[in-house]
């Protein structure tokens, strides 16, 4: 699913900062991987590269057999839209839209070109995350855990092969966080989506199939 070879990412802000330093990282299809490490270790930088939201300074990255390192911006955006789903710590729902509309939102501009009916798929995803009875509710009418479930349904609307989570339980209490983690495990197990999750919580990370540890832009445990 993922083959990253000698990935580096540096930033220049007065002086050069090496956020990632020659990372090799392979992930099999259907795996569930947790990335942990101290603040500033490069976790979010690596996740942004895997999500094609950023480009490496050097090295190669192949996702689902496609060398995304060579794609231009338009091709990269198309690849991201059709292959990758994102779940963030902040739910990033549109306050004025219902749960159903929030789930459909990423693909509404592409609705005519889809090979499936958008609204029935969105309703089915809300059913899968246990919110089939909440389709007409606004985010303000939902709990934090329910809002994150909507965000997960939205991340799955494009039927991604890769689901990336950036602290997906970090804005929730322990009970709601456990619910979201259980849901991600269920989706990984039953739907077969590959999940890569950044977390600072070692207890949550231990529930993944595999845990990797970053420090100073390099893996110390793989």
C-alpha positions, 0 to 999 in steps of 0.5 A: 500500500505504501512504500516510502524510501529515504523521505526527507522534508526540510523547512527554511525559516531563517535556518534550515529545519530537518523535519524528516531525515531519511525515513523508510516506511512500508505499510501493507494493505489493510494494516492499522498503524499508529505513529507516536513520538514527542512534539516536534518529532515529525509525526504530522509532517510524515502524515501530510506527506502520506496524505499528499498534502505536502511534497518531500524535499527528497526521496520517493513515495508510492501509494497503492502502486502510484509514485505520487512523488512524480505527479503534478499538482492537478494529478496529485489533487485527483489522486488524493480525492479518489484514494485518501480520506482524512480524519482530524482532531478538530472535526471541521464540520460546516456549522450550517450544514446537516450531518448528511450534507457534511458527509456529501460535501467533498464530492458534490462538485464531482457528483455528475462524474461519480459511478455511484449515487452520492446521497444514498452512499452518504446515508449508508455511511452514516448508518455504518457509523451509527448515525442513521437517525441523525442525518438532518441534525446540525453539528451544534445538535451533536455531541463531540463523539457524534461529530467525529463520527460524521467526520469519519463518514465524510472521510469515507465518502470517496471509498478511500484505500487509505484513511489518515487520522491526525489525533482523531481522538484527541479532542474527545473524552476517554469514553468518546475516544474509545468509541471512535477508536473502536469504530476505526478498528471496525472499519479497518477489519470489516471494510478493509481500509488501511488506517494510519493514525498519529496519536500522543496516547500510547494506550490508544497506539497500542490498540493498532496492529503496529506502532512506530515511533518517531524522534527527531525526524527518524524512526527509533522503533518500527 
